Amino acid sequence: MPYRLPIVMAALLAATAVQAEERRVDVPAGRAGDAAAAIARQTGTSIVIAAPELAARRVPAIRGRYSTEEAVRRLAQAIGARPIAAGSMGWRLVADDRRAAPGRGARRASARPAAAPPAAPPPGVGTVPIVVLASKRDVQLRDYAGQITILDGDSLTLGGPVGTDRIADRVASVTSTYLGSGRNKLFIRGIADSSFTGPTQATVGQYLGDLRLSYNSPDPDLRLSDMEKVEVLEGPQGTLYGAGSLGGIIRLVPNEPEPGVTALSAGMGGSATQHGALGADLSAVMNLPLAGERATLRAVFDAESQGGYIDKPLIGRDDVNRTNIYGGRAIARLDAGGGWTVDLIGLGQWTEGKDSQYADREGPPLTRSANVTEGFDADYLQGQVVVSGRLGAARFRSSTGIVRQNLQERYDATQPDATAARLFVQDNDSRMIANETRIWQPMEDRFGWVAGASYTRSRTQLTRGFETIGPENASSTTAASTGVRNTVDELTVYGEASYRLREGLVATAGGRVTRSELGGQGEDVDQFLALLRAEVTAQRHETVFLPSVSLTASPIADTALYIKYQEGFRPGGLAIDGDFVRRFRSDRTATFEVGARHGQPGRGAFDLAGSLAFTRWRDIQADFIDPLGLPSTANIGDGQVWTATLSGGVAVTRGLRIEGGLSWNDSRIDSPQTLVSTRIGQIPNIARINVRAGFDYQRPLQGDLVLTAQGWTRYVGKSRLGIGPELGEEQGDYLDSGLTVRIGREDLGISLGISNLFDTEGNRFALGTPFEIGREQITPLRPRTFRLGLDLSF
C-alpha cells in the first residue's frame, strides 16, 4: 500500500496542472451545447450540461487563453448555470436557482435589472475578468493604466428611459452645463472650456461603438435604452481617440443582436412633477431573426414627454418648458461565416423644448419674467456600417458612419424699455463623415497591440439672426447677424502596444499622428469687410503627434498601481468677432497621472480606486461675451489643473452594496488682458469638489418575486459660469438625489421612482439668455418628480 501513495499524489498533481494550465480557447457564439463540446475538445476535459433547456440557450463567443476552470466558468455564467467539478477531468453544469435568467437584454426590458441578486461564484471559481472595450484592444482591467468607470446598462435604466444626465449622477468626475436635453456640454476631470454651444470642439469625446457621435456639436443626449454598458474613461485620450478627448471619453456599448432569439420587451410610465406638469414615457426592445441564425434585427424605440415646471406670468402661461423626446435605434447583423459579421446601424432622436428652463434668481421660485416664447429643437441622425472578423490570431474592425445634427436655440433678446419684443435665433447645423479601421491582438501572454487609421470630415455652420415680435406675438421682421462656418478634414494613424515585463508588471506605449486641414468662412458678413480680411478664413493645416506611456504593477492579487503620461488636443477654427470672424488656435493638454485600484468594481466584497493627475493646458479655447453682447470664442492663455478622484464600493450583505465617489479639482489660468478686464482664476463650469454616494439592493420575495432598489445622492460644489467679468456669476452648491424601487418577476414588474427627493431648487447653470448678463438668472433642478412604471417581456 505505501508504494501507491506517490502514484496517487502524482496523479492528483497532474490533474491539477491540467486544470490550471492556460490553453487557447476559440468558441464562436451559438448554442451552449455546441460551445460545451468545443471547450471540452480544446481543453481535454468532459463537460455535461444537465438540462436540455440550458444546452439550447445562446451564448456569446468565448475566446482567449484560459484555464479549463475559467473557460467552464465563463460558459456557466453565460447560461445562468452553476459548474460542479465531476472528478479530476470533468464538469457538470446545473441550473443555478440563485441566479437570474441569462441574456443581454432581449428577454427583458432594458429598464430592469436581473430578477434576483447575483450569486456568489462557486468555491474555487474566480470572477470573470473585467475587459475594457474602450481600450480598443480588449485590455483586462488589471492591466489598464487609468481611471475608468463601467456602468451596467440595465442598472442605468432602472425606472424608465434616461439620457446622459444619469451618467453624471453616477460618476462624480462627470459634469454638465444643464442647458437642456440635446444642448448640454459634458466635462470630465476638470477640463472645461466654455458655457455655450459654439464653434469649439467638445472636450469630451462621445462614441457609439468605435465612431464618435459628433465632432464639435453639443451632447445629443441619446436615450440609454438597451445598452450593455457605458464606459467612462478619464483623459486625455489622445493616442487612441485623437481630437476632442482632452477630458476623456464616454463610450456607449449597445446590446448586440441575438441570433435565433425572438423576443419583445417594453416599459411604460407616467410621471408627476411637483410645482409642474404631468409626463409620460414609453420604450420597447425587439430582437427578431431574419434568416434563421444568419441575420438578426434588434430595434429600440423610445418616446418621452417631460412635464414643464417654469412659469411665465407675463404671457399668462404655466409650466412652459415641456420637453418631448422621440428616438430609436436599429442594428441588423449578418453572419458572413468564418467569424465575420456585418452590422448595419441606424439611430435617430428628435428633441423639442417648448420653452426655456431657466428662471429669475430674485423673482418668485420657478418663474421667468419674459414676454416671449423661447425654447429649442435638437435633431440627431446617424448611420453606421461595421465589418468585424478575425485575421488569424488578430482581430479586425472597420466602422464607417455619417452623422447629421441640428440644434436651433431661441433666446429672449428684448432690449430694456423696448416697445417690441425680440428673439435671438441661433442654428448650429453639423454634418460628419467618418471611418475608423483597426486591427488588434489582445494581450494573452506577454504582448498585445492595436494599430489603426481614421478619417473624419466635419462641417459645422453656425447662423444667427434677430426676430422682432409684433403685437400679440405676431412675427414681423428678421435681421441676420454674423455667423460662421468651420470645416475640418482629419486624417490619423495610431498605434499602441503593451508588454508584460514580468508577472504583475506591464509597460504600455503608443502614439498618434493627426493631420488636420482647417477651413471656413463668415456667414452674413459684409462683402467688403470679408475681402479685406480674407487671410483670416484662408485654408490652413496642422499636424500633431500625441504620445502616451504607462507602467502598471500588480504587487498583490486584485491590486494595481499605475503611472501614466498622455496628451490631447483640439484643432483651431473660426469664431464670431463682432461683424466678422476671428481665428482661434488649437489647444493642447499634457497630463501626468498616478493611481491605484483594488478589487473589481461592482463585484466582490470591496473595491477602491483613486488617482491624482496634473494637467498643463496650453492656448485654452474658451467662450466670452463680445462687445455686441454675443458669445464668442478665443484662446485665453495657458493653465494648469490638479485633479484627484476617489471611488469605491462595499458589499454590506449579499443583496446590499454601497458605493461612493469624490472628485476634487484645482485650476489656475494665466490670461492675457486683451480679452477681459480682470484676471481669470478658476476654469469655468468645474466645481472644486463633487461628491456622490449610492446603494443597490436586491432581495428575493415570495415565489419568484424580487425587490430591487437603487438610491443615490450627489453634492455639486460651487463653480464659475464663464470667462470675463460678465460671466463671473457663481453656480452649483446644491444637493441632488433619487430613489427607485421595483417589485416583480423577470417578465413583469412595477416600479416607483422619485427624483430630487428633497425638492431642492439649486442653480445648475447661472445663465439663461446672454442678453441679460447681470440680471441674475439661474437654471433650477427639476422639482421633486414621481414616476410609476410597468415593464413586461414576451
Beta strands, then each sheet from edge to edge (+ up, - down):
strand 1: 23-27
strand 2: 30-31
strand 3: 46-49
strand 4: 58-59
strand 5: 62-66
strand 6: 81-85
strand 7: 90-95
strand 8: 131-132
strand 9: 139-140
strand 10: 148-152
strand 11: 174-176
strand 12: 186-188
strand 13: 204-208
strand 14: 211-212
strand 15: 227-234
strand 16: 248-254
strand 17: 263-273
strand 18: 278-289
strand 19: 295-306
strand 20: 323-337
strand 21: 340-353
strand 22: 359-360
strand 23: 375-391
strand 24: 394-412
strand 25: 421-441
strand 26: 447-469
strand 27: 475-502
strand 28: 505-523
strand 29: 540-553
strand 30: 559-570
strand 31: 573-577
strand 32: 580-584
strand 33: 587-598
strand 34: 606-618
strand 35: 621-625
strand 36: 631-635
strand 37: 638-651
strand 38: 656-670
strand 39: 689-700
strand 40: 706-720
strand 41: 730-744
strand 42: 748-755
strand 43: 777-778
strand 44: 785-793
sheet 1: 1+ 5-
sheet 2: 2+ 4-
sheet 3: 3+ 7+ 6-
sheet 4: 8+ 9-
sheet 5: 10+ 15- 16+ 13+ 14-
sheet 6: 11+ 12-
sheet 7: 17+ 18- 19+ 20- 21+ 23- 24+ 25- 26+ 27- 28+ 29- 30+ 33- 34+ 37- 38+ 39- 40+ 41- 42+ 44- 17+
sheet 8: 22+ 43-
sheet 9: 31+ 32-
sheet 10: 35+ 36-
end
